[in-house]
């Protein structure tokens, strides 16, 4: 991979408002400016960027961040979801993201939705080519959880991030069934909407640092897929507040969280370790071998 800090510096400089000096994360904006990013073109118009900040310069912590970046109008690739299951399966499955990459014949992928560990299958709606493999699981009488309030949709070449129409409890159930796109992945929490960070509930999942996976659509209509490693002294992970700030600095117009923790995985075809380029934490080590079986993934495939 090539190394550069100039391209990323110019990229992030455009995001900084005049009052950034007063922003609580202003030092972290500077850390992103100064970071050395390695980059590699992994397919026509698809760039993989990686940075390991090892001096506690980002959020006063060490971080290892991987990014996939491509234009939504890139006609040399397609986007899609791939599931461990197929319609009609009598036994549900979980398989590693690297195997999902192979199943899709893709060049790059990240893990997708939250899933059930015991009975397997996605906890929220996953629809592939018009076929609903899993429906969103609701708890009657309880407010809709944040990870059920947003979705990534794909219709032909159009990738969008959608949100539930209202935050009032009891009025959101079934919102995702109305999404007409043939490919739907319900996930969350929603992190950025119309260029602004979204207020999040106060809880350990949002406030504590964990490995994270996210997707965003930038102002320039790029798709960004991102992983931030965690649960290790060399990569401490991000709170969702920190992740939202980071995504906003990357010029995300809309951004959503995907399943994280030990599930957070980015894979790129042709790379060592079955293509795993981040440091998945399921083996409690800082290496490429800690991949966890998951229910589905979002991929980029070369045409």
MOMOQUI-V374168 format. One record per residue. N is the residue number from 1. RES is the residue in one small letter. D_CENTER is the distance of its C-alpha to the mean C-alpha in whole Angstrom. Layout:
BEGIN
n = <N/N>
res = <RES/RES>
d_center = <D_CENTER/D_CENTER>
END
This chain:
BEGIN
n = <1/2/3/4/5/6/7/8/9/10/11/12/13/14/15/16/17/18/19/20/21/22/23/24/25/26/27/28/29/30/31/32/33/34/35/36/37/38/39/40/41/42/43/44/45/46/47/48/49/50/51/52/53/54/55/56/57/58/59/60/61/62/63/64/65/66/67/68/69/70/71/72/73/74/75/76/77/78/79/80/81/82/83/84/85/86/87/88/89/90/91/92/93/94/95/96/97/98/99/100/101/102/103/104/105/106/107/108/109/110/111/112/113/114/115/116/117/118/119/120/121/122/123/124/125/126/127/128/129/130/131/132/133/134/135/136/137/138/139/140/141/142/143/144/145/146/147/148/149/150/151/152/153/154/155/156/157/158/159/160/161/162/163/164/165/166/167/168/169/170/171/172/173/174/175/176/177/178/179/180/181/182/183/184/185/186/187/188/189/190/191/192/193/194/195/196/197/198/199/200/201/202/203/204/205/206/207/208/209/210/211/212/213/214/215/216/217/218/219/220/221/222/223/224/225/226/227/228/229/230/231/232/233/234/235/236/237/238/239/240/241/242/243/244/245/246/247/248/249/250/251/252/253/254/255/256/257/258/259/260/261/262/263/264/265/266/267/268/269/270/271/272/273/274/275/276/277/278/279/280/281/282/283/284/285/286/287/288/289/290/291/292/293/294/295/296/297/298/299/300/301/302/303>
res = <x/x/x/x/x/x/x/x/x/x/x/x/x/x/x/x/x/x/x/x/x/x/x/x/x/x/x/x/x/x/x/x/x/x/x/x/x/x/x/x/x/x/x/x/x/x/x/x/x/x/x/x/x/x/x/x/x/x/x/x/x/x/x/x/x/x/x/x/x/x/x/x/x/x/x/x/x/x/x/x/x/x/x/x/x/x/x/x/x/x/x/x/x/x/x/x/x/x/x/x/x/x/x/x/x/x/x/x/x/x/x/x/x/x/x/x/x/x/x/x/x/x/x/x/x/x/x/x/x/x/x/x/x/x/x/x/x/x/x/x/x/x/x/x/x/x/x/x/x/x/x/x/x/x/x/x/x/x/x/x/x/x/x/x/x/x/x/x/x/x/x/x/x/x/x/x/x/x/x/x/x/x/x/x/x/x/x/x/x/x/x/x/x/x/x/x/x/x/x/x/x/x/x/x/x/x/x/x/x/x/x/x/x/x/x/x/x/x/x/x/x/x/x/x/x/x/x/x/x/x/x/x/x/x/x/x/x/x/x/x/x/x/x/x/x/x/x/x/x/x/x/x/x/x/x/x/x/x/x/x/x/x/x/x/x/x/x/x/x/x/x/x/x/x/x/x/x/x/x/x/x/x/x/x/x/x/x/x/x/x/x/x/x/x/x/x/x/x/x/x/x/x/x>
d_center = <22/24/23/23/23/25/22/19/22/23/20/19/23/23/20/23/25/29/28/26/28/29/25/24/21/24/24/20/20/23/21/19/22/24/21/22/19/19/18/19/19/18/19/21/19/16/16/14/14/15/16/18/19/22/25/23/23/19/19/22/20/19/16/14/12/10/9/10/12/14/16/16/20/19/22/22/19/17/14/14/13/15/16/18/21/23/25/28/27/29/27/24/22/19/18/16/13/16/18/16/15/19/20/18/20/17/16/13/10/7/8/7/10/12/15/19/20/24/24/20/19/16/17/16/16/15/18/18/21/23/23/21/21/20/20/19/21/23/25/28/29/26/24/21/18/15/13/15/15/13/12/10/14/15/19/20/19/17/14/14/12/15/16/18/22/23/22/26/26/27/27/23/24/23/22/19/22/23/20/22/20/20/17/15/12/12/10/10/11/11/11/12/15/18/17/17/16/16/18/17/19/21/20/19/16/15/17/17/15/13/11/7/4/2/4/7/11/13/17/18/16/14/10/8/5/5/6/9/12/14/17/20/22/21/17/17/14/13/14/12/14/14/10/11/14/12/10/14/15/13/15/12/14/12/8/7/6/5/8/8/12/13/11/8/9/9/12/15/18/21/20/22/21/20/17/15/14/13/15/14/16/17/21/21/21/20/20/18/20/18/16/16/16/14/15/12/10/9/11/13/17/20/23>
END
